[in-house]
Amino acid sequence: MPTLSRFKDIHQGQRCVIVCNGPSLNDMDLAFLRRETVIGLNKIHLGLDRFGFYPRYLVAVNAKVVEQSRAELAAMSCIKFIGRRAAAFLPEDAFTYHMQVLGPPVIFSKDITEGVREGGTVTHAALQVAYYMGFSEVVIIGMDHRYSFSGAPHENKHLEGPDPNHFSTDYFAGKTWNNPDLVQSEQSYAEARRIFEADGRRILDATLNGACTVFDKIDYRTLAGSNGG
């Protein structure tokens, strides 16, 4: 059986890019990602042909997302970190590893073999995976941190019509999703920043016109001429 412990510090001192799923990805030249170690999130497969890169890793912890994309995720030839509550939709194999996903309070897990905290957003789970793998610098793109929705945070909603909140209008179109919780997400990001910086590491936000103010901002185009190792 695969074991998460094999990923401990395998990228120590290196840089990765976490690619979220906001519409801003459509306004970026993502060719630079071919030279980066990419952690993709959720349904990033919907844009790979158009964006021209392929992730080395993928994180998806929401069971609805995994169920809706089980065939596409199973076909991806990257390492996938999947929430255990979605295990029935995507069993473990040579590319697929299950993680226990824990609820509140907002905590950052340094050891993903003991579980990860969802913290209101898959990005928080991905930051815990990146930390465990030893990355010293994490750059986030596509984290627009703005949504159009009605109802309460975490509420199940059926989306009628095209999806305005993700890079693909088909993302949740005609499907059920969970409303975002921006307040809890920001609390999670703040905790992630605290843990990274206490260990001499850093998280940077290179999202184009992103609304999140938790992380220091950089222009993603500066990454094109640099190499994170």
Secondary structure, 3 states (H helix, E strand, C coil): CCCHHHHCCCCCCCEEEEECCCHHHHHCCHHHHHHCEEEEECCHHHHHHHHCCCCCEEEECCHHHHHHCHHHHHHCCCEEEEEHHHCCCCCCECCEEEECEECCCCCCCCCHHHCEECCCCHHHHHHHHHHHCCCCEEEEECCCCCCCCCCCCCCEEECCCCCCCCCCCCCCCCCEEECCCHHHHHHHHHHHHHHHHHCCCEEEECCCCCCCCCCEECCHHHHHHCCCC
